[in-house]
Amino acid sequence: MREVVILIPETEPEQNVEIEVRINGRVKTMQYRVELVTWEGTEPSAQDKFTVLKHKIDAYDKNWELVEIGIPEPERIPLVFRKKIC
């Protein structure tokens, strides 16, 4: 099992969340970040939203990996990134 779902308190966008995990006595610190992608201007088409999301994901810091695309809201969509473990 590689993934465990943990509910965390509501955080402001673009803040890091650090979670310490203990596996067989060894501690690992996992870092997560929530980014909100907002739609600017008039109501964009589905294709426009896709293009904006793709650009945001492709241009994101390569030290972070996308782990979840959240539930879309009318004006925005949350993306959850996890810092890669080196």
Beta strands, then each sheet from edge to edge (+ up, - down):
strand 1: 16-23
strand 2: 26-38
strand 3: 64-69
strand 4: 76-83
sheet 1: 1+ 2- 4+ 3-
end
